[in-house]
Amino acid sequence: MQYFRLSFIVTIICLGIAAYWDGARGVFIALILGILEVSLSFDNAVVNASILKRMDERWQQYFLTWGILIAVFGMRLVFPILIVSMATGIGFIEVGEMALHNSSTYASHLNASHIQIASFGGMFLLMVFFSFIFDESKKLHWLGYIEQKMSSFGKLQSVEIILALGLLLINQNWLPPAIQLNALVSGVSGVILFVIVDSLGTLFEDEEEGEEVSDAIKRGSVMSFIYLEVLDASFSFDGVIGAFAITQDVIIIMLGLAIGAMFVRSLTVYLVRQSALDNYVFLEHGAHYAIGALAAIMLISMTYHISDVVTGSIGAVMIGLSVYSSILYKNKKA
């Protein structure tokens, strides 16, 4: 419980503010939003843990302090306002005032930006999934021969980019002509951002000693921190938009999502400190398959509405199966 102590403190504070702002109704909705955020972001915590465990203590603390502030206030409050401002041409300050005083109009503008958000976030997460699946250095394969074969395709240079852009182009066939360009530009932007964040780590390579990028990340490079924050942003998109289906009160939404974000951070720390990824060897696999499913759902949601219940359920099933497979593997090995 020590890993979740701060999360419970933040929860009590947030619920107190929610009670002051909107009484018992505000407390109830904030709790619901917090639970939904955790259920939709469990796979995010697992992937975060796989990166965080390779970072030194200093950068872990940065992620758990400044990273929380960025996740709660930046990605779940400021970033949606920025998206609406860019999509509508309305000033950032005016959109912020709209969010506080005219939340229904703000919600409609945010929902109108769903195509760009889903395409950008979906393609970024798809690249995260592909980079794991096509990693030829991966020794342990959850799906046996199938996964081993997919890993071997990693020998093809830029196979992740080729496949991701190909799927993006195919997806254009199901979109109305009026939104195809926006979806295409946003999707390509998501791929470009992933490539930039993923490849800039080579700047830390020591050419004289031949150090690999992973060694730089172990020392706690700033790029891994940025990667985690961008990944968190991609996960938070659907949560922010879905929250407006429950309430249009921006304050309650921020409080509820803040509760969820804190528990996701605490869960990340727990997974690292307890070496859960070493004990449950397929947990990281399950998380990445859940990310792949989420990416597909975000891309499909540009044409068809898909409930958050479906999204959360798929992620939970993937994680559950990976834990069960890990236990079987551990017992067999023993």
TAFENKA-V819251 format. One record per backbone hydrogen bond with DSSP energy under -0.5 kcal/mol. NH is the residue of the N-H (numbers start at 1). CO is the residue of the C=O. If there is no record, write none. Layout:
BEGIN
NH|CO / NH|CO
END
This chain:
BEGIN
4|1 / 5|2 / 8|4 / 9|5 / 10|6 / 11|7 / 12|8 / 13|9 / 14|10 / 15|11 / 16|12 / 17|13 / 18|14 / 19|15 / 20|16 / 21|17 / 22|18 / 23|19 / 25|22 / 26|22 / 27|23 / 28|24 / 29|25 / 30|26 / 31|27 / 32|28 / 33|29 / 34|30 / 35|31 / 36|32 / 37|33 / 38|34 / 39|35 / 40|36 / 41|37 / 42|38 / 45|41 / 46|42 / 47|43 / 48|44 / 49|45 / 50|46 / 51|47 / 52|48 / 53|49 / 54|51 / 55|52 / 60|56 / 61|57 / 62|58 / 63|59 / 64|60 / 65|61 / 65|62 / 66|62 / 67|62 / 69|65 / 70|66 / 71|67 / 72|68 / 73|69 / 74|69 / 75|70 / 76|71 / 77|73 / 78|73 / 79|74 / 81|77 / 82|78 / 83|79 / 84|80 / 85|81 / 86|82 / 87|83 / 88|84 / 89|85 / 95|91 / 96|92 / 97|93 / 98|94 / 99|95 / 100|96 / 101|97 / 102|98 / 105|102 / 106|102 / 107|103 / 108|104 / 109|105 / 110|106 / 111|107 / 112|108 / 113|109 / 113|110 / 114|111 / 117|113 / 118|114 / 119|115 / 120|116 / 121|117 / 122|118 / 123|119 / 124|120 / 125|121 / 126|122 / 127|123 / 128|124 / 129|125 / 130|126 / 131|127 / 132|128 / 132|129 / 133|129 / 134|130 / 135|132 / 136|134 / 138|135 / 142|140 / 144|141 / 146|143 / 148|144 / 149|145 / 150|146 / 151|147 / 152|148 / 153|149 / 153|150 / 154|151 / 155|152 / 156|153 / 159|156 / 162|158 / 163|159 / 164|160 / 165|161 / 166|162 / 167|163 / 168|164 / 169|165 / 170|166 / 171|167 / 172|168 / 172|169 / 173|170 / 174|171 / 175|172 / 179|176 / 180|176 / 180|177 / 181|177 / 183|179 / 184|180 / 185|181 / 186|182 / 187|183 / 188|184 / 189|185 / 190|186 / 191|187 / 192|188 / 193|189 / 194|190 / 195|191 / 196|192 / 197|193 / 198|194 / 199|195 / 200|196 / 202|199 / 203|200 / 204|201 / 205|202 / 207|205 / 210|206 / 211|206 / 215|212 / 216|212 / 217|213 / 218|214 / 219|215 / 220|217 / 225|221 / 226|222 / 227|223 / 228|224 / 229|225 / 230|226 / 231|227 / 232|228 / 233|229 / 234|230 / 235|231 / 236|232 / 237|233 / 239|235 / 240|236 / 241|237 / 242|238 / 243|239 / 244|240 / 244|241 / 245|242 / 246|243 / 247|243 / 250|99 / 250|248 / 253|249 / 254|250 / 255|251 / 256|252 / 257|253 / 258|254 / 259|255 / 260|256 / 261|257 / 262|258 / 263|259 / 264|260 / 265|261 / 266|262 / 267|263 / 268|264 / 269|265 / 270|266 / 271|267 / 272|268 / 273|269 / 274|270 / 275|272 / 276|271 / 277|271 / 278|275 / 279|275 / 280|276 / 281|279 / 283|280 / 286|282 / 287|283 / 288|284 / 289|285 / 290|286 / 291|287 / 292|288 / 293|289 / 294|290 / 295|291 / 296|292 / 297|293 / 298|294 / 299|295 / 300|296 / 301|297 / 302|299 / 303|300 / 304|300 / 311|307 / 312|308 / 313|309 / 314|310 / 315|311 / 316|312 / 317|313 / 318|314 / 319|315 / 320|316 / 321|317 / 322|318 / 323|319 / 324|320 / 325|321 / 326|322 / 327|323 / 328|324 / 329|325 / 330|326 / 331|327 / 332|328 / 333|329 / 334|330
END
